[in-house]
Every structure is written in structure tokens, then in C-alpha cells.
Amino acid sequence: MNVSRRDFTVAGAIALGASGLLLSGATGANAAADEAAVAESVEILRKGLLEADKAKLDQVASAQISYGHSDGRVETKDQFITGVMTRKQTVKSLAFPELKVAVVGDAAVARHIYLAESELEGKQTTTRIGALQVWQKQNESWKLLARQGFRLPA
């Protein structure tokens, strides 16, 4: 049996194409699983903020977190958690609608609306801002590395 260069080239192209399909399928499945895991971590964060649950906040916040508020304040992990635990207002509800998650390797970006109903000294307040979160996979779990709240256009 004679095998020409052309035959090798065709066989190589088929092999590369098939391996590319296999790898992209695995990557797609892994990316979907990572996106779901990040969304789950975002939900743990939301519940931690709503319930002022220190264990949940500590679970998802990276030691190196940069937590930015829409008024320009930036907090460390300790400042962020202490702020939630000592806040004066009562948070009645907290939702993160329009959540979008994109994973790239061991990093992820989550964007959502931060929609809260709270009460302070009998006064009801609604907060509606945008939020950008940066997550990093650390020791097989997703940690919030950075968060920035921002005012939405009127």
C-alpha cells in the first residue's frame, strides 16, 4: 500500500479536527459547570448580604477582595464583612436580577442589578444599582476577588 504526502496531510487534518471537537466539547461542558458554580457562589453572597450571615460572606469572599460601593468607598474583606454585620438598616429583600456570568479559565465576571428594599428608622428605601463582580477559582472554589457597584443611567 502506497501512502502519499497527501494522504498523511488529510489524515492529520482529520485527526486534528476530531481532537479539536473533543476538546471544545469538554471545555464547553467545563465552562457551563463553572458558570453554574459561579452563579451558585453569587447566590451564597446574596443570601449572606440579605441575612447578614458572616459565615456565608467569609465563605465566598477572597482574602484579597476589593469591595467597591457605588458611592466610591472601597473596602477590604474585614471592612466589608464588618460593614454588613454592623449595618443599621434592616434589609427586607435583596435580588440580583439580570445576572450574567462569563468564565475565562480560573476567572469569571458576573454582572447584575442590585435591587434591595430596606428600612431605617421607619423609612423605606429602595436601592437599584448595577454591580460588577470578579471571581477567581481558588482551591477548587470560586471566591469574590473584586466587586464594584455603580449608579445606573436614569
Contacts in CASP RR format, 6 or more apart in sequence:
PFRMAT RR
TARGET T0000
AUTHOR 0000-0000-0000
METHOD contacts of the structure
MODEL  1
MNVSRRDFTVAGAIALGASGLLLSGATGANAAADEAAVAESVEILRKGLL
EADKAKLDQVASAQISYGHSDGRVETKDQFITGVMTRKQTVKSLAFPELK
VAVVGDAAVARHIYLAESELEGKQTTTRIGALQVWQKQNESWKLLARQGF
RLPA
31 103 0 8 1.000
34 103 0 8 1.000
34 105 0 8 1.000
34 108 0 8 1.000
34 137 0 8 1.000
34 142 0 8 1.000
35 101 0 8 1.000
35 102 0 8 1.000
35 103 0 8 1.000
35 108 0 8 1.000
37 142 0 8 1.000
38 101 0 8 1.000
38 103 0 8 1.000
38 108 0 8 1.000
38 110 0 8 1.000
38 135 0 8 1.000
38 142 0 8 1.000
39 99 0 8 1.000
39 101 0 8 1.000
39 110 0 8 1.000
41 60 0 8 1.000
41 135 0 8 1.000
41 141 0 8 1.000
41 142 0 8 1.000
41 143 0 8 1.000
41 144 0 8 1.000
42 96 0 8 1.000
42 99 0 8 1.000
42 101 0 8 1.000
42 110 0 8 1.000
42 112 0 8 1.000
42 133 0 8 1.000
43 96 0 8 1.000
44 56 0 8 1.000
44 59 0 8 1.000
44 60 0 8 1.000
45 56 0 8 1.000
45 57 0 8 1.000
45 60 0 8 1.000
45 61 0 8 1.000
45 133 0 8 1.000
45 144 0 8 1.000
46 94 0 8 1.000
46 95 0 8 1.000
46 96 0 8 1.000
47 53 0 8 1.000
47 56 0 8 1.000
48 56 0 8 1.000
48 57 0 8 1.000
48 84 0 8 1.000
49 57 0 8 1.000
49 84 0 8 1.000
49 91 0 8 1.000
49 94 0 8 1.000
50 91 0 8 1.000
50 93 0 8 1.000
50 94 0 8 1.000
52 84 0 8 1.000
52 85 0 8 1.000
52 87 0 8 1.000
52 91 0 8 1.000
54 81 0 8 1.000
54 84 0 8 1.000
54 85 0 8 1.000
57 80 0 8 1.000
57 81 0 8 1.000
57 84 0 8 1.000
58 81 0 8 1.000
60 142 0 8 1.000
60 143 0 8 1.000
60 144 0 8 1.000
61 67 0 8 1.000
61 77 0 8 1.000
61 80 0 8 1.000
61 81 0 8 1.000
61 143 0 8 1.000
61 144 0 8 1.000
62 77 0 8 1.000
62 136 0 8 1.000
62 138 0 8 1.000
62 143 0 8 1.000
62 144 0 8 1.000
62 145 0 8 1.000
63 77 0 8 1.000
64 77 0 8 1.000
64 145 0 8 1.000
65 75 0 8 1.000
65 76 0 8 1.000
65 77 0 8 1.000
65 80 0 8 1.000
65 143 0 8 1.000
65 144 0 8 1.000
65 145 0 8 1.000
65 146 0 8 1.000
65 147 0 8 1.000
66 74 0 8 1.000
66 75 0 8 1.000
66 76 0 8 1.000
66 145 0 8 1.000
66 146 0 8 1.000
66 147 0 8 1.000
67 74 0 8 1.000
67 75 0 8 1.000
67 76 0 8 1.000
67 77 0 8 1.000
67 79 0 8 1.000
67 80 0 8 1.000
67 144 0 8 1.000
67 146 0 8 1.000
67 147 0 8 1.000
68 74 0 8 1.000
68 75 0 8 1.000
68 146 0 8 1.000
68 147 0 8 1.000
68 148 0 8 1.000
68 149 0 8 1.000
69 75 0 8 1.000
69 149 0 8 1.000
70 129 0 8 1.000
70 130 0 8 1.000
70 149 0 8 1.000
70 150 0 8 1.000
70 151 0 8 1.000
75 83 0 8 1.000
88 120 0 8 1.000
89 118 0 8 1.000
89 119 0 8 1.000
89 120 0 8 1.000
89 125 0 8 1.000
90 118 0 8 1.000
90 119 0 8 1.000
90 120 0 8 1.000
91 116 0 8 1.000
91 117 0 8 1.000
91 118 0 8 1.000
92 117 0 8 1.000
92 118 0 8 1.000
92 119 0 8 1.000
93 115 0 8 1.000
93 116 0 8 1.000
93 117 0 8 1.000
94 114 0 8 1.000
94 115 0 8 1.000
94 116 0 8 1.000
94 117 0 8 1.000
95 113 0 8 1.000
95 115 0 8 1.000
95 116 0 8 1.000
96 112 0 8 1.000
96 113 0 8 1.000
96 114 0 8 1.000
96 115 0 8 1.000
96 131 0 8 1.000
97 112 0 8 1.000
97 113 0 8 1.000
97 115 0 8 1.000
98 111 0 8 1.000
98 112 0 8 1.000
98 113 0 8 1.000
99 110 0 8 1.000
99 111 0 8 1.000
99 112 0 8 1.000
100 110 0 8 1.000
100 111 0 8 1.000
100 112 0 8 1.000
101 108 0 8 1.000
101 109 0 8 1.000
101 110 0 8 1.000
102 108 0 8 1.000
102 109 0 8 1.000
102 110 0 8 1.000
105 137 0 8 1.000
106 136 0 8 1.000
106 137 0 8 1.000
107 134 0 8 1.000
107 135 0 8 1.000
107 136 0 8 1.000
107 137 0 8 1.000
108 134 0 8 1.000
108 135 0 8 1.000
108 136 0 8 1.000
108 137 0 8 1.000
108 142 0 8 1.000
109 132 0 8 1.000
109 133 0 8 1.000
109 134 0 8 1.000
109 135 0 8 1.000
110 131 0 8 1.000
110 132 0 8 1.000
110 133 0 8 1.000
110 135 0 8 1.000
111 130 0 8 1.000
111 131 0 8 1.000
111 132 0 8 1.000
111 133 0 8 1.000
112 130 0 8 1.000
112 131 0 8 1.000
112 133 0 8 1.000
113 128 0 8 1.000
113 129 0 8 1.000
113 130 0 8 1.000
113 131 0 8 1.000
113 152 0 8 1.000
114 127 0 8 1.000
114 128 0 8 1.000
114 129 0 8 1.000
114 130 0 8 1.000
114 131 0 8 1.000
114 149 0 8 1.000
115 126 0 8 1.000
115 127 0 8 1.000
115 128 0 8 1.000
116 126 0 8 1.000
116 127 0 8 1.000
117 124 0 8 1.000
117 125 0 8 1.000
117 126 0 8 1.000
118 124 0 8 1.000
118 125 0 8 1.000
118 127 0 8 1.000
119 125 0 8 1.000
128 152 0 8 1.000
129 149 0 8 1.000
129 150 0 8 1.000
129 151 0 8 1.000
129 152 0 8 1.000
130 149 0 8 1.000
130 150 0 8 1.000
130 151 0 8 1.000
130 152 0 8 1.000
131 147 0 8 1.000
131 148 0 8 1.000
131 149 0 8 1.000
131 150 0 8 1.000
132 147 0 8 1.000
132 148 0 8 1.000
132 149 0 8 1.000
132 150 0 8 1.000
133 144 0 8 1.000
133 146 0 8 1.000
133 147 0 8 1.000
134 144 0 8 1.000
134 145 0 8 1.000
134 146 0 8 1.000
134 147 0 8 1.000
135 142 0 8 1.000
135 143 0 8 1.000
135 144 0 8 1.000
135 145 0 8 1.000
136 142 0 8 1.000
136 143 0 8 1.000
136 145 0 8 1.000
137 143 0 8 1.000
END
